[in-house]
Amino acid sequence: MPPTPRAMNSRTSQARSRTSRWGIPIAAGTALALVGGVLLWSPTEKADASPAAAPRAGFTAVAAGDIAEQCTASSSSCKHPKTAALVKQINPSFVMTMGDNQYDDARLKDFKNYYDKTWGAFKNKTRPVPGNHETYDPAGPLKGYKSYFGSIAYPDGKSYYSYDQGNWHFIALDSNSFDDDEQIDWLKADLAANDKKCVAAYWHHPLFSSGGHGNDPVGRPVWKLLQEHRAELVLNGHDHHYERFAPQNADGKADPDGIVELLGGMGGANPYDIEEVQPNSQKRITKTFGVVKLNFTDTGFSWNLVATDGSTKDTSPSYTCR
């Protein structure tokens, strides 16, 4: 079942576990466990394969941004039908889209003619956020986006929202309006009310990127808030390539208690070149279309970049929630 948007309530913040966080490269793990079909690595003293280890619930999500150009499956060069086929094959619990869902101006008729023909198959379990292209609609910013997704993207009448799945809290944000005090106040209240151990957030414009758009400081205050509340993961789009970063703080300094960023702008739009490699960038891939398959447990996460030919182009370290 896909997650349902989480209603805000008056719960006070509960203490979250302060266990050590591990980011273990695939080649460096010392123990293995198979949980829900997901291969997990951990240090020997915390081996997940131990008979005494508690069961760990797991689920899979798919993520991508920068998706539907104005083309259809009748064109062999059209990529969003091929990335949609990956989503169908993976059959995740839900889908996160990181903005620029529809090009070029995200008009409702374009959503219906292009996005809906491919990624629309998963509309009911998609949890989208808008990108800058959604603001270009001649009918008004986000008009086509809101008309197409409706309450899926506006569960509380706003273009930002949150929801829970398992032991995870997901926060979908609108980076077109990070200067809006109302959204920031909402985020503060949402984080304070959260009682899940693990937190992920996603929006369109990346704070860190080695691509053509580069770093976008609009997300720095949000990153700081998320790190204060021990968030684990941020997902972005905007630059049309794939990139993953080591944990870092909002100032771009390596920090074992920082946030992991995943940039997944390879959902179907024309790729961008890598322009200037940023500190803490661990992997960069361009001119590859695909989706990110995220594997979540109740204590951690990892992911794979799956290309449209079905091959795995990158595998992240496995991380434990803080």
C-alpha positions as a Markdown table, in Angstrom:
| # | Residue | x | y | z |
|---|---|---|---|---|
| 1 | Met | 0.0 | 0.0 | 0.0 |
| 2 | Pro | 1.3 | 3.5 | -0.8 |
| 3 | Pro | 1.8 | 5.8 | 2.1 |
| 4 | Thr | -0.9 | 8.3 | 2.9 |
| 5 | Pro | -0.1 | 12.0 | 3.7 |
| 6 | Arg | 0.5 | 12.5 | 7.4 |
| 7 | Ala | -1.8 | 14.9 | 9.2 |
| 8 | Met | -0.2 | 17.3 | 11.5 |
| 9 | Asn | -1.1 | 16.9 | 15.1 |
| 10 | Ser | -0.1 | 18.1 | 18.6 |
| 11 | Arg | 2.3 | 15.3 | 19.4 |
| 12 | Thr | 5.5 | 16.5 | 21.0 |
| 13 | Ser | 8.8 | 15.5 | 19.7 |
| 14 | Gln | 10.0 | 12.1 | 21.1 |
| 15 | Ala | 13.7 | 11.3 | 21.6 |
| 16 | Arg | 15.2 | 9.5 | 18.7 |
| 17 | Ser | 17.8 | 6.7 | 19.1 |
| 18 | Arg | 21.4 | 7.9 | 19.2 |
| 19 | Thr | 23.0 | 4.8 | 17.7 |
| 20 | Ser | 26.1 | 5.2 | 15.6 |
| 21 | Arg | 25.7 | 5.9 | 11.9 |
| 22 | Trp | 27.5 | 3.8 | 9.4 |
| 23 | Gly | 28.2 | 4.5 | 5.7 |
| 24 | Ile | 29.9 | 1.3 | 4.6 |
| 25 | Pro | 31.1 | 0.9 | 1.0 |
| 26 | Ile | 30.1 | -2.4 | -0.6 |
| 27 | Ala | 33.7 | -3.5 | -0.6 |
| 28 | Ala | 34.3 | -2.8 | 3.0 |
| 29 | Gly | 31.4 | -4.5 | 4.9 |
| 30 | Thr | 32.3 | -7.4 | 7.3 |
| 31 | Ala | 28.8 | -9.1 | 7.6 |
| 32 | Leu | 25.9 | -9.7 | 5.4 |
| 33 | Ala | 22.1 | -10.1 | 5.8 |
| 34 | Leu | 19.3 | -10.6 | 3.4 |
| 35 | Val | 16.2 | -8.6 | 4.5 |
| 36 | Gly | 13.2 | -8.5 | 2.3 |
| 37 | Gly | 15.3 | -9.2 | -0.7 |
| 38 | Val | 17.7 | -6.3 | 0.1 |
| 39 | Leu | 21.3 | -7.1 | 0.8 |
| 40 | Leu | 22.5 | -5.2 | 3.9 |
| 41 | Trp | 26.1 | -4.8 | 5.1 |
| 42 | Ser | 27.1 | -4.0 | 8.7 |
| 43 | Pro | 30.2 | -4.2 | 10.9 |
| 44 | Thr | 30.8 | -7.5 | 12.6 |
| 45 | Glu | 29.7 | -6.4 | 16.0 |
| 46 | Lys | 26.3 | -5.4 | 14.6 |
| 47 | Ala | 25.9 | -8.2 | 12.1 |
| 48 | Asp | 22.3 | -8.2 | 10.8 |
| 49 | Ala | 22.6 | -11.9 | 10.1 |
| 50 | Ser | 22.8 | -12.7 | 13.9 |
| 51 | Pro | 20.0 | -15.0 | 15.0 |
| 52 | Ala | 19.4 | -12.6 | 17.9 |
| 53 | Ala | 18.9 | -9.6 | 15.6 |
| 54 | Ala | 15.3 | -8.2 | 15.6 |
| 55 | Pro | 13.4 | -8.4 | 12.4 |
| 56 | Arg | 13.7 | -5.3 | 10.2 |
| 57 | Ala | 10.8 | -4.1 | 8.2 |
| 58 | Gly | 11.7 | -3.1 | 4.6 |
| 59 | Phe | 10.1 | -1.4 | 1.6 |
| 60 | Thr | 11.3 | -0.1 | -1.7 |
| 61 | Ala | 10.7 | 3.3 | -3.3 |
| 62 | Val | 11.7 | 4.7 | -6.7 |
| 63 | Ala | 12.9 | 8.3 | -7.3 |
| 64 | Ala | 13.7 | 10.5 | -10.3 |
| 65 | Gly | 13.4 | 14.0 | -11.4 |
| 66 | Asp | 13.3 | 15.9 | -14.7 |
| 67 | Ile | 11.1 | 13.4 | -16.5 |
| 68 | Ala | 8.7 | 14.0 | -19.4 |
| 69 | Glu | 9.8 | 15.8 | -22.4 |
| 70 | Gln | 7.2 | 16.4 | -25.1 |
| 71 | Cys | 7.6 | 13.1 | -26.9 |
| 72 | Thr | 6.0 | 9.7 | -26.8 |
| 73 | Ala | 6.9 | 6.0 | -27.2 |
| 74 | Ser | 6.5 | 6.3 | -30.9 |
| 75 | Ser | 9.9 | 8.0 | -30.9 |
| 76 | Ser | 12.9 | 5.8 | -30.2 |
| 77 | Ser | 14.8 | 8.8 | -28.7 |
| 78 | Cys | 12.0 | 9.4 | -26.1 |
| 79 | Lys | 13.3 | 8.4 | -22.7 |
| 80 | His | 10.4 | 8.8 | -20.2 |
| 81 | Pro | 8.5 | 5.8 | -21.5 |
| 82 | Lys | 11.6 | 3.7 | -20.9 |
| 83 | Thr | 12.2 | 5.1 | -17.3 |
| 84 | Ala | 8.5 | 4.4 | -16.7 |
| 85 | Ala | 8.9 | 0.8 | -17.7 |
| 86 | Leu | 11.6 | 0.5 | -15.0 |
| 87 | Val | 9.2 | 1.8 | -12.4 |
| 88 | Lys | 6.6 | -0.8 | -13.5 |
| 89 | Gln | 9.2 | -3.6 | -13.3 |
| 90 | Ile | 10.4 | -2.5 | -9.9 |
| 91 | Asn | 6.8 | -2.1 | -8.6 |
| 92 | Pro | 7.8 | 0.1 | -5.5 |
| 93 | Ser | 5.7 | 0.9 | -2.5 |
| 94 | Phe | 5.6 | 4.5 | -3.8 |
| 95 | Val | 7.3 | 6.9 | -6.3 |
| 96 | Met | 9.1 | 10.2 | -5.5 |
| 97 | Thr | 9.5 | 12.7 | -8.3 |
| 98 | Met | 11.9 | 15.6 | -7.7 |
| 99 | Gly | 10.4 | 18.2 | -9.9 |
| 100 | Asp | 10.3 | 19.2 | -13.6 |
| 101 | Asn | 7.8 | 16.4 | -14.0 |
| 102 | Gln | 6.6 | 17.8 | -17.3 |
| 103 | Tyr | 8.4 | 19.9 | -19.9 |
| 104 | Asp | 8.5 | 22.6 | -21.1 |
| 105 | Asp | 5.9 | 24.7 | -19.4 |
| 106 | Ala | 4.1 | 22.0 | -17.4 |
| 107 | Arg | 0.7 | 22.9 | -18.8 |
| 108 | Leu | -2.2 | 20.6 | -18.0 |
| 109 | Lys | -2.6 | 19.5 | -21.6 |
| 110 | Asp | 1.1 | 18.6 | -21.7 |
| 111 | Phe | 0.8 | 16.5 | -18.5 |
| 112 | Lys | -2.1 | 14.7 | -20.2 |
| 113 | Asn | -0.4 | 14.2 | -23.5 |
| 114 | Tyr | 3.0 | 13.1 | -22.3 |
| 115 | Tyr | 3.6 | 12.4 | -18.5 |
| 116 | Asp | 0.3 | 10.8 | -18.1 |
| 117 | Lys | 0.9 | 8.3 | -20.9 |
| 118 | Thr | 4.0 | 6.9 | -19.1 |
| 119 | Trp | 4.6 | 7.9 | -15.5 |
| 120 | Gly | 0.9 | 8.5 | -15.1 |
| 121 | Ala | 0.4 | 4.7 | -14.7 |
| 122 | Phe | 1.8 | 5.2 | -11.1 |
| 123 | Lys | 0.0 | 8.5 | -10.4 |
| 124 | Asn | -1.9 | 7.1 | -7.4 |
| 125 | Lys | 1.3 | 6.1 | -5.6 |
| 126 | Thr | 3.4 | 9.0 | -6.8 |
| 127 | Arg | 4.4 | 11.7 | -4.2 |
| 128 | Pro | 5.6 | 14.6 | -6.4 |
| 129 | Val | 7.2 | 17.9 | -5.8 |
| 130 | Pro | 7.3 | 20.8 | -8.3 |
| 131 | Gly | 10.3 | 22.1 | -10.2 |
| 132 | Asn | 11.0 | 25.4 | -11.9 |
| 133 | His | 9.4 | 24.2 | -15.1 |
| 134 | Glu | 6.1 | 23.8 | -13.2 |
| 135 | Thr | 6.2 | 27.6 | -12.6 |
| 136 | Tyr | 6.3 | 28.4 | -16.3 |
| 137 | Asp | 2.7 | 27.5 | -17.0 |
| 138 | Pro | 1.1 | 30.4 | -18.9 |
| 139 | Ala | -2.1 | 29.8 | -16.9 |
| 140 | Gly | -0.1 | 30.6 | -13.7 |
| 141 | Pro | 2.7 | 29.0 | -11.6 |
| 142 | Leu | 2.0 | 25.4 | -10.7 |
| 143 | Lys | -1.5 | 25.6 | -12.3 |
| 144 | Gly | -1.1 | 22.6 | -14.6 |
| 145 | Tyr | 0.8 | 20.6 | -11.9 |
| 146 | Lys | -1.9 | 21.2 | -9.3 |
| 147 | Ser | -4.7 | 20.4 | -11.8 |
| 148 | Tyr | -3.0 | 17.2 | -12.8 |
| 149 | Phe | -1.9 | 15.8 | -9.5 |
| 150 | Gly | -4.7 | 17.3 | -7.3 |
| 151 | Ser | -4.8 | 16.2 | -3.7 |
| 152 | Ile | -1.9 | 13.8 | -4.3 |
| 153 | Ala | 0.4 | 16.9 | -4.5 |
| 154 | Tyr | -1.7 | 19.1 | -2.3 |
| 155 | Pro | -3.0 | 16.9 | 0.5 |
| 156 | Asp | -3.3 | 19.9 | 2.8 |
| 157 | Gly | -3.9 | 22.6 | 0.2 |
| 158 | Lys | -0.2 | 23.4 | 0.0 |
| 159 | Ser | 2.5 | 22.5 | -2.4 |
| 160 | Tyr | 4.5 | 20.8 | 0.4 |
| 161 | Tyr | 3.5 | 18.0 | 2.7 |
| 162 | Ser | 4.8 | 15.0 | 4.6 |
| 163 | Tyr | 3.9 | 11.3 | 5.1 |
| 164 | Asp | 5.1 | 8.2 | 6.9 |
| 165 | Gln | 6.1 | 4.8 | 5.7 |
| 166 | Gly | 7.4 | 2.2 | 8.2 |
| 167 | Asn | 9.9 | 3.8 | 10.5 |
| 168 | Trp | 10.5 | 6.7 | 8.0 |
| 169 | His | 9.2 | 10.2 | 7.8 |
| 170 | Phe | 9.2 | 11.7 | 4.3 |
| 171 | Ile | 9.0 | 15.5 | 3.7 |
| 172 | Ala | 8.1 | 16.8 | 0.2 |
| 173 | Leu | 9.1 | 20.4 | -0.2 |
| 174 | Asp | 8.6 | 23.2 | -2.8 |
| 175 | Ser | 12.0 | 24.8 | -3.4 |
| 176 | Asn | 10.4 | 27.4 | -5.7 |
| 177 | Ser | 9.2 | 29.1 | -2.5 |
| 178 | Phe | 11.9 | 28.4 | 0.1 |
| 179 | Asp | 11.7 | 32.2 | 0.8 |
| 180 | Asp | 8.2 | 31.7 | 2.0 |
| 181 | Asp | 8.0 | 31.9 | 5.8 |
| 182 | Glu | 4.9 | 29.9 | 5.9 |
| 183 | Gln | 6.6 | 26.9 | 4.4 |
| 184 | Ile | 9.6 | 27.2 | 6.7 |
| 185 | Asp | 7.3 | 27.5 | 9.7 |
| 186 | Trp | 5.4 | 24.5 | 8.6 |
| 187 | Leu | 8.7 | 22.5 | 8.2 |
| 188 | Lys | 9.8 | 23.4 | 11.7 |
| 189 | Ala | 6.5 | 22.2 | 13.2 |
| 190 | Asp | 6.5 | 19.1 | 11.1 |
| 191 | Leu | 10.0 | 18.1 | 12.2 |
| 192 | Ala | 9.1 | 18.9 | 15.8 |
| 193 | Ala | 6.1 | 16.6 | 15.7 |
| 194 | Asn | 7.9 | 13.7 | 14.0 |
| 195 | Asp | 8.3 | 10.6 | 16.0 |
| 196 | Lys | 9.9 | 8.3 | 13.4 |
| 197 | Lys | 13.5 | 7.3 | 13.7 |
| 198 | Cys | 14.5 | 8.0 | 10.1 |
| 199 | Val | 13.9 | 11.2 | 8.0 |
| 200 | Ala | 14.2 | 11.9 | 4.3 |
| 201 | Ala | 13.3 | 15.1 | 2.5 |
| 202 | Tyr | 13.2 | 16.0 | -1.2 |
| 203 | Trp | 12.8 | 19.0 | -3.4 |
| 204 | His | 14.0 | 20.2 | -6.8 |
| 205 | His | 16.9 | 22.6 | -6.6 |
| 206 | Pro | 20.0 | 20.9 | -5.1 |
| 207 | Leu | 22.2 | 22.6 | -2.5 |
| 208 | Phe | 25.1 | 20.7 | -4.0 |
| 209 | Ser | 25.7 | 19.7 | -7.6 |
| 210 | Ser | 28.6 | 19.2 | -10.0 |
| 211 | Gly | 26.3 | 19.8 | -13.0 |
| 212 | Gly | 25.5 | 22.8 | -15.1 |
| 213 | His | 23.3 | 24.6 | -12.6 |
| 214 | Gly | 25.7 | 24.0 | -9.8 |
| 215 | Asn | 25.1 | 24.6 | -6.1 |
| 216 | Asp | 21.8 | 26.4 | -5.3 |
| 217 | Pro | 22.0 | 28.2 | -1.9 |
| 218 | Val | 18.2 | 28.5 | -1.7 |
| 219 | Gly | 18.2 | 25.1 | 0.2 |
| 220 | Arg | 20.8 | 26.0 | 2.8 |
| 221 | Pro | 18.4 | 27.1 | 5.6 |
| 222 | Val | 16.3 | 24.0 | 5.0 |
| 223 | Trp | 19.4 | 21.7 | 5.1 |
| 224 | Lys | 20.3 | 23.3 | 8.5 |
| 225 | Leu | 16.9 | 22.6 | 9.9 |
| 226 | Leu | 16.9 | 19.1 | 8.7 |
| 227 | Gln | 20.3 | 18.4 | 10.1 |
| 228 | Glu | 19.3 | 19.8 | 13.5 |
| 229 | His | 16.6 | 17.3 | 13.5 |
| 230 | Arg | 18.9 | 14.4 | 12.5 |
| 231 | Ala | 17.6 | 13.9 | 9.0 |
| 232 | Glu | 19.4 | 11.2 | 7.0 |
| 233 | Leu | 18.8 | 11.8 | 3.3 |
| 234 | Val | 18.0 | 14.6 | 0.8 |
| 235 | Leu | 16.9 | 13.9 | -2.8 |
| 236 | Asn | 17.0 | 16.5 | -5.6 |
| 237 | Gly | 16.8 | 17.0 | -9.4 |
| 238 | His | 17.3 | 20.1 | -11.6 |
| 239 | Asp | 20.6 | 19.1 | -13.0 |
| 240 | His | 20.1 | 16.3 | -15.5 |
| 241 | His | 22.6 | 13.8 | -14.2 |
| 242 | Tyr | 23.1 | 11.3 | -11.3 |
| 243 | Glu | 25.3 | 12.2 | -8.3 |
| 244 | Arg | 25.7 | 11.0 | -4.8 |
| 245 | Phe | 27.5 | 12.8 | -1.9 |
| 246 | Ala | 29.1 | 11.7 | 1.3 |
| 247 | Pro | 27.4 | 13.0 | 4.5 |
| 248 | Gln | 28.0 | 16.8 | 4.8 |
| 249 | Asn | 26.7 | 19.9 | 6.5 |
| 250 | Ala | 25.0 | 22.8 | 5.0 |
| 251 | Asp | 28.3 | 24.6 | 4.3 |
| 252 | Gly | 29.6 | 21.7 | 2.3 |
| 253 | Lys | 32.0 | 20.4 | 4.9 |
| 254 | Ala | 32.3 | 16.6 | 5.3 |
| 255 | Asp | 30.5 | 15.6 | 8.5 |
| 256 | Pro | 29.8 | 12.1 | 9.7 |
| 257 | Asp | 26.6 | 13.5 | 11.3 |
| 258 | Gly | 25.6 | 15.4 | 8.1 |
| 259 | Ile | 23.1 | 14.6 | 5.5 |
| 260 | Val | 23.5 | 12.3 | 2.4 |
| 261 | Glu | 22.5 | 14.0 | -0.8 |
| 262 | Leu | 21.2 | 12.0 | -3.8 |
| 263 | Leu | 20.8 | 14.0 | -7.1 |
| 264 | Gly | 18.6 | 12.0 | -9.5 |
| 265 | Gly | 17.8 | 14.2 | -12.5 |
| 266 | Met | 18.0 | 11.4 | -15.1 |
| 267 | Gly | 14.3 | 10.6 | -15.4 |
| 268 | Gly | 14.0 | 11.5 | -19.1 |
| 269 | Ala | 15.2 | 15.0 | -19.9 |
| 270 | Asn | 18.3 | 15.7 | -22.1 |
| 271 | Pro | 21.4 | 15.2 | -19.9 |
| 272 | Tyr | 23.7 | 17.9 | -18.7 |
| 273 | Asp | 27.5 | 17.7 | -18.6 |
| 274 | Ile | 29.5 | 17.5 | -15.3 |
| 275 | Glu | 30.9 | 21.0 | -15.0 |
| 276 | Glu | 32.7 | 21.4 | -11.7 |
| 277 | Val | 33.1 | 18.5 | -9.3 |
| 278 | Gln | 32.0 | 19.5 | -5.8 |
| 279 | Pro | 33.7 | 18.5 | -2.5 |
| 280 | Asn | 32.2 | 15.3 | -1.0 |
| 281 | Ser | 30.9 | 14.2 | -4.4 |
| 282 | Gln | 31.5 | 10.4 | -4.5 |
| 283 | Lys | 30.0 | 9.4 | -7.8 |
| 284 | Arg | 28.8 | 11.2 | -10.9 |
| 285 | Ile | 27.1 | 9.7 | -14.0 |
| 286 | Thr | 25.7 | 11.6 | -16.9 |
| 287 | Lys | 24.2 | 10.6 | -20.3 |
| 288 | Thr | 22.5 | 7.7 | -18.5 |
| 289 | Phe | 18.7 | 7.6 | -18.1 |
| 290 | Gly | 17.1 | 5.6 | -15.4 |
| 291 | Val | 15.6 | 5.6 | -11.9 |
| 292 | Val | 16.9 | 5.3 | -8.4 |
| 293 | Lys | 15.7 | 2.2 | -6.5 |
| 294 | Leu | 15.8 | 3.0 | -2.8 |
| 295 | Asn | 15.8 | 0.2 | -0.2 |
| 296 | Phe | 14.6 | 1.3 | 3.2 |
| 297 | Thr | 14.6 | -0.6 | 6.4 |
| 298 | Asp | 13.4 | 0.6 | 9.8 |
| 299 | Thr | 17.0 | 1.5 | 10.7 |
| 300 | Gly | 18.7 | 2.5 | 7.5 |
| 301 | Phe | 18.8 | 2.8 | 3.7 |
| 302 | Ser | 20.7 | 2.2 | 0.5 |
| 303 | Trp | 20.0 | 2.5 | -3.2 |
| 304 | Asn | 20.9 | 1.5 | -6.7 |
| 305 | Leu | 20.9 | 3.5 | -9.9 |
| 306 | Val | 19.1 | 1.3 | -12.5 |
| 307 | Ala | 19.5 | 2.3 | -16.2 |
| 308 | Thr | 16.9 | 1.9 | -18.9 |
| 309 | Asp | 18.7 | -1.2 | -20.2 |
| 310 | Gly | 18.1 | -2.8 | -16.7 |
| 311 | Ser | 21.7 | -2.7 | -15.6 |
| 312 | Thr | 22.8 | -1.3 | -12.3 |
| 313 | Lys | 25.1 | 1.7 | -12.9 |
| 314 | Asp | 25.8 | 2.5 | -9.2 |
| 315 | Thr | 25.3 | 1.1 | -5.8 |
| 316 | Ser | 25.4 | 3.4 | -2.7 |
| 317 | Pro | 26.9 | 2.5 | 0.6 |
| 318 | Ser | 24.5 | 1.3 | 3.2 |
| 319 | Tyr | 23.6 | 3.9 | 5.9 |
| 320 | Thr | 22.2 | 3.5 | 9.3 |
| 321 | Cys | 19.7 | 6.2 | 10.7 |
| 322 | Arg | 21.2 | 8.3 | 13.4 |
